[in-house]
C-alpha cells in the first residue's frame, strides 16, 4: 500500500490518515499496536480507570509495537480529573493526547 501523505500525517508522523477510535473497553493493546504499526494513529482509552490499569494498558501496547510509539496516543475524557493519567502518559513517552 502506498503511503497517503497529508499535512496532519506529517505533523503526527503517520503513514496513512487513519485514527483508531478510543472506544472504552472495546479496544485492546493488540488492536492499538497494530493500527500504529501499520502507520495509523492507535489510541489508548484511559477513561476513569485506575492508574494501575492505565499503566498496564500503556505498557502492554508499547511492548507490542515499540517502534510505533510516535503513532500511539491516549484519550482522556474531561468529565473526570485527568492530571494523573496525563502525567503517566507523558512519562511513558506518549505525545498525542486526545
C-alpha positions in Angstrom: 0.0 0.0 0.0 1.3 3.4 -0.9 1.6 5.9 1.8 -1.0 8.7 1.7 0.6 12.0 2.8 -1.4 14.8 4.3 -0.2 17.8 6.4 -1.7 16.1 9.5 0.1 12.9 8.7 3.3 14.8 8.6 2.7 16.5 11.9 1.8 13.3 13.7 4.3 11.0 11.9 1.6 8.9 10.3 1.9 7.0 7.0 -1.9 6.8 6.5 -4.6 9.2 7.8 -6.4 6.7 9.9 -7.4 7.4 13.5 -8.5 4.4 15.5 -11.4 5.4 17.8 -10.7 5.1 21.5 -13.8 3.0 22.4 -13.5 2.3 26.1 -13.3 -1.4 26.7 -13.8 -2.3 23.1 -10.2 -1.8 22.0 -7.2 -3.9 23.1 -3.4 -3.3 23.2 -3.2 -5.7 20.2 -5.6 -3.5 18.1 -4.0 -0.3 19.1 -0.5 -1.5 18.4 -1.4 -3.0 15.0 -3.0 0.3 13.9 0.1 2.2 14.9 2.5 -0.4 13.5 0.8 -0.1 10.1 1.0 3.7 10.0 -2.3 4.9 11.6 -2.9 6.6 14.9 -3.6 4.0 17.6 -5.4 5.4 20.6 -5.4 4.1 24.2 -8.7 4.9 26.0 -7.8 5.8 29.7 -11.4 6.8 30.8 -11.7 7.0 34.5 -9.8 3.7 35.1 -7.2 3.3 37.9 -3.7 4.4 37.3 -2.6 0.8 37.6 -4.9 -0.3 34.8 -3.9 2.7 32.7 -0.2 1.9 33.1 -0.8 -1.7 32.3 -2.7 -0.8 29.0 0.1 1.6 28.0 2.9 -0.8 28.8 1.2 -3.7 27.0 0.5 -1.6 23.9 4.1 -0.2 23.8 5.6 -3.7 24.3 3.7 -5.0 21.2 4.9 -2.1 18.9 7.8 -0.3 20.5 8.9 1.4 17.2 5.3 2.7 16.7 5.4 5.0 19.8 5.1 8.2 17.8 1.8 6.9 16.4 0.2 5.9 19.8 -1.8 8.3 21.8 -4.2 8.4 24.7 -7.7 9.5 25.1 -8.7 11.5 28.2 -12.3 12.3 29.0 -12.5 15.6 30.7 -15.6 14.7 32.7 -13.1 13.4 35.3 -9.8 14.8 36.7 -7.1 13.5 34.2 -4.0 15.1 35.7 -2.5 11.9 36.9 -3.3 10.0 33.7 -1.9 12.8 31.6 1.4 12.7 33.7 1.5 8.9 33.3 1.1 9.1 29.6 3.7 11.8 29.2 6.1 9.9 31.4 5.8 6.9 29.0 6.7 9.0 26.0 3.3 9.5 24.6 2.9 12.8 22.9 -0.6 12.6 21.3 -3.3 13.4 23.7 -6.9 13.4 22.5 
